[in-house]
């Protein structure tokens, strides 16, 4: 895939300031949160969760631990994933004159598609030739070949109802290696990664996909690290969304000063707010097709428990953004067993297929999000989150804090029926210490949950 140990340039100074000063800004009176008893509209709404998926690597030439399709399908089941993200590469095809493209290298993804048991998100990219190092990366002939490749992939795979994603992190690299310097903003015409080159490629590929299947769902962007979303906004201004069904981006912060799920959600909100003026006020459907936190024993690695809590929080918070249509965690399993290599340690399972704590928390949070008929969120303080999910025959209140260094206690009133730490032991609802790992409290549908925080 691609390097994830890039030092993020977004310095989130406002979040750091809030974290440092919040303890001095608390009201003298204890904060509290109350949710009214669910009304008829909440109880009868149709669940509308974002797509919850996880990455696999069957499209890669190297196995990287993905050797058993049946095992990976079971792991996706364990995670509660309804989708998976993988890829089919341009380099697997040849282009005879006056004939459709031919797949000449049948990679393992073609064997996984029929047995996966869920719809994929398929990344379409990776040419067999190295694109030009300066200026437009592809010739007109190559662009037409890429379009023909996209059309043929749609013809082959449409029985599996994929979402198709056009390229992968074009703003970081177009070919097989990262250039020696980072792209600045939208990039200028001398840089093959510039926004002016991706937008027409995305439009042409979207047209080819829709020609093969008018009902095909296509997302464009697959944007890697992009400070202030400058490159992303540039491709939208250049028309990359024309005909597409949404915009996809990747979110990481493991090397940043603030390494929370909240930071990534707030970055997503900032992106959507910056796009609507470019689309005449229309909402832009967003797809986060990579997010995650490595558990490597390095400066940018997180502890197993911190990573797990982040995954749970991100899944829960994703359901509060109506324009966020899908999220795909990076990835099912570690690519290797070297604890000093960040790239090998992003999995929800270890390389030997043992589940990390994140596997259970991801699944439990996914169950909440996918079954909820109604979700609302309150933040009594910047670092404290209280989410209510209305289910078929009960409601759940899920609470956590991102203030790991200064935990708070909470009392759950309104006749709670049970309380437990997510993937952990039962706790007394009258005296719960809020941590990064969410606590889940169950109520009847007639209850009006109230949560009181200590001073």
N, C-alpha and C positions, 0 to 999 in steps of 0.2 A: 504494500500500500504506500503510505507516505510518511515522512518524518513528523513526529508529534512533539519533539523536544525543542521546538522553536520558542524563544522567549517572547511572550506576548507583550506588545507595546501599549496595550490599554491599561492604564494605571489606576483607574477606579478610585481616584482620591477622595471623592465624596463619600464612598462607602467606607473607606478607612477612617475618615473623620467621624462618621456616624458611629462606627464601632468603638472608637476610642473615647467618645464623649457621652455615649448613651447612658452610662451608669449615673452620670451627674444630671441627666435631663429627665429622670423619672418623676412622675407626679408623686406628691406626698401620699395621695390616696391610691390604694391598690387598683391596678387596671383590671377590667373585666370585659368579657365578651359574652353576648347572648345571641342565640339563634332562635327565631320564632319557630314554633311547631310547623312542620311542613304542611303547606296548603295543598289543595287538590292538583293545582298545576305542577307543583314539584313532584308529587307522588305519581303522576301519570305521564310525565314527559318521557319521550323516547331517549334512551342513552345515546349520546353522541360523542364518544371519546375520540381523541386523536389515535391514529394508527400507532401501535406500539411494536417496534421491531428491534432486531439485533443483527449485527453484521456477521456474515460467514465469509469464508475464503476459498470456496470451491472453484472460483473463476481464475484463481492464481495458478501458475505453472508449478510452484512449490507447494507441497502439502501443508506445511506449518501446523501439523496436528489434525488437520481436517481430512482424516483418512476413512472415516466410517460415516456415510450418509445417514444410516439408521440411528447412530448414536447422536449425531448433531440434531436430527429431528426430535429425538427424545429430550435433548437439552433445551431446544426451543419450546417444547411443550412445558418443561419444568419452569421456564421463565415466563410463561404466559404470553409469549410473543405471537402476534397474529400476522407478522410479516418478517422478512429477512432481507438484508441488502447484500448483494453480490454483484458480479460483473461478467459481461461477455465482451471480449476484446476485439477490436478492429483487426489486430494482427492475426487473428485466427482465420481470416477470410482471404480469398484470392478473387480477382476480378477479371474473368475472361471476357474478351470483347463480345458484344452482342449476346450476352447471357447473364442471368442473375448471379450475384456473388455466391461463391461456394465456400462452405466451412471446411477448411482443410486440417484444422487442429481442434479436435473435439475434447474440450477440457471437462473436468469433473462436474462443473455446474450443470452440464446437460444431463447427467445422471441424477443429480439432486432435484432438479425441477419437478420431475414426475412424482417424487415420493415426499417432497417437503411438507405437503399438507397445508400450505398457506401461500398467499400470493407474495411474489418477490418485488423488491425494488431493484432494478437492474441498471448498473452503471455502464454506459456505452462510451468507450474511449480506447486509449492505448494503441497507437499505430505501430506498424512493424518498421517504419523508417523514423529516423530522428528528424523532427521538424526543423525548419530554418532557425538559426541562432539569432538572426537579426531580421526585423521586419515581419511581414505576414508569415505565420508559421507554415501554412499550407498553400499549395498552388490551387488554381481553380479545379484542375483535374482531381486533386486529392480531396477537395471539399465534396466534389460529386461522388467520389468513391466512398467517402464517409457517409454521405446521405444514402447511397445505395446499401451500405452495410446496415445502417439504422433500419431502413425499410425491410431488409431481409430478416434481421433479428426479430422485428415485430411480427412478421409473417410466421416465423418459426415458433415464437414463444407466446403468442396471444391466447392459446388455450389456458395458460396459467394466470392470466389477467394481471400482468405486471404493471407497476409504475416504471416508466423509463426516465433515466436521469442522464442529461447530456453532458458528458465529460466528467472529470473529477479534479477539482482544485486547479483549474486552468490558470488562476491568478498566481499560483505558486510555481507550477511547472507545466509545460505543455508536452515535453518529451519525457525521457526516462530518468533524468537527473535534475536536481535543483541547480539553478544558476548560482553564480557566486555572490549575488546581492539580492536583497529583497525588492520586490516591486513597490514603487511609491505611488500611492493613490491609484488612479485609473491607468497609469502607465502611458508612455508616449509611443509614437509610431515605430520607433526603433526596437522596441521590446516586443517579442512575439507573444508575451502574456497580456498585452494591453487589452483593455475592454473593447476597443474598436474591432479587434479580431475575433473575440468570443461571440459577440452579439450576432453577427451574420451567420456564424457557424450554428449557433443555437436555433436561429429562425429556420435555417435550411433543414436542420435535422428534425425539428418539430414538424415541419411540412411533410417530410418523408415518412415520419411515424404515423401521422394522421392519414396520409394517403394509403398506407398499408392497412390501417384500422381506424376509421373515424372515431371510434370510441376509446382509442388508446389514451391513457393518461400520461402526460409528459411534464416533467419538472426540469427547469434549467437553473444554472448557477453552480451548484456543488462547490460553493465558495469556501476556500480555506481562509486562514487568519487574515482579517481585513480591517485594520484600524479605522474607526469611524465609518465603516461600511462604504468607503470612498469608491472602491472598484465595483462593489455591488450596485450602488446607485448609478454608476456610469453605464453598466450594461443595461439597466432598466431604461435609462434615458435613451440609450442607443437602440431600444426595441427588442431586447432579448426575450421579453415576456410575450411577444406577439404570437398568439395561437397556443401558448403553453398553459398548463393548468396550475402552475405555481412556481415559486422560487425556493431553491434548496440552499442551505448553508450548513457549515460545520462549526461547532462550538467546543472550544477547549480553554481551560484556564489553569492547568496544573502547574505551570511555571510562572504564573502571575502572582502579584501580591495577595489578591483575594481569590480563594480557590473554592468557592461555594456554588451550589446550584442556583442560588438567588442571583448571583452576579450574571450567570448565563441567561437566566430568564429575563432579567432587566435589560440585557443587551438585545435580546429578541424583541422586547417591547420598543426599544429605541429604534431598531431596524424598521419595524412596521410603521412607527410614527414618521420616520424619514422617507418612507416609500409612498405613502398616500398622497402627498403633494405632487408626486411625479406621475400619478395615475388618475388625476382628476378627482381625488378623494375616494377612489374605489379601494376596498380592502384587498390586500395581496395575500393569497393563501401561502403560508410558509411551511416548509418541511425541513426539519433539522435531521439531516441524514447521517451525521456523525456527532456523537458527544460521548464523553467518558473521562475517567480518571485512572491513571496507572497506579499500580501498587508496587512499583519497583523500589528497591532500596537505594534510591538516589535522591538528590536534592529536590527534584520535581515529582518524586513519587509520594503518594498518600498512604496512610495506614489502611489496612483492610477495613477497619470499622469506619474511618472517615470516608473512604471511597463508597462503601455500602450506603451510608447515610445520604451522601450526595445523590446517588442513583435514585433512592426512594423519594427524596425531596423533589428532584427534577421531574420524575414521572407524575407525582401529585400536582405540582405547579403547572405542568404542561396542560392539564385539563382545565385550567382557569383562563386560558387564552383562546378565544373562539376561532381566531384566524390561524392558529397553529394546528395543522392538519395531520402531522405525523412526526414521530421521533424514532431514531434508530440508534441504539447504544452500540458503542465500539468496545468490545465485540464479544462473541460467544465464549471464546476460550483464549488463554494466553498462547501466543505463537511459539514460545519456547520456555525454558526453565532458568534462564540467566537473570537473576535478580538485579543485576547491574545494567541491564539493557531495557530502557523505557519501552521500546517498541514491542518487546516480548511480554509485557505485563498489563495489558489493557483488558484482559478477559474477565467475564463474570464467573468463569470456571478456570481453575488452574490448567496448566498444560497437560497434567495427568488426569484431567477430567473430574477432579474433586471440585465441588462447588465452593466458591468464596462466599463470605457473608453477603456480598452484594447480590448473589443469585436469589437468595430468599427475600431480601428487602425489595428487589426489583419486582419479583413475582407478587408479593403481597400488595405493594403499591399499585401494580397493574390490575390486580383483582378489584381494588377499590375503584379505580378510574373506569374500568371497562363495565362494571355492573351498576354504577351510579346513574340514577335518573336525573339528579340535580346536584350540582356542586357549587358551594360558595366559600369564599375565603375572607378572613379578617386578619389584620396585622395590628394588634394592640400596641406593639412597639416595633421598631424597624427590624429587629432580629428575631421576633417571635411570630409564629405562623399558627393559625387555627383554621383548619379546613373542615367543613361539614359536607358529608356525602349522604344523600337520601337514597336508600336502597328500596327494594320491593317491599320488605316487611320490617325494616328497622332503619335507623340512621347511625352513621359513624361520625365521631369527631376525632380528627387526627391533629395532633399538636407537636410542635418541635421548636427548637431554637437554633440559630446559627452562632450563638455566643458561647462557644465551647469553654471559654475561660471564666465565665460568670453565669452559672446556671441558675434557673429560677424554679421555684416550686409553684404548683397550681392545684386548685381544688375544682373538681368537676361536680357541679350541682345539677338539679333537674332530674333526679332519679336515674342515674346511670345504672346499667345492668351489669357491665363488666368493663375491665380496663386491663390492658397489657402493653408491654413494650413490643413494637413491631418485630416479629421473629424472636421474641424474648418472653420472659416470665410475666405472670400476672402482677399487677401493681394495685394498691388501694386508690380508688379514684378521688378520695378526699385529700390525698397528699402525694402528688406526683412531681418528681423532679424532671423538668424538661431538659432534654439533651438533644444532640443532633439526630439521634435515632428516634423517629416519631413514636409517640404513644397513641394507641388506638382505643377509643372509649365507645361502647355500644349503648344506644338509647332506643326505646320504643318510638314509633312514629308519632305518638301523641305528646311526646316530651318537648320542652323548650330548653335545650342545653344551655347551661351557663358555666363559664370558666372564669374563676377569679385567680389573679396572679398576686403573689406576695409583693411587698414593697421592694 
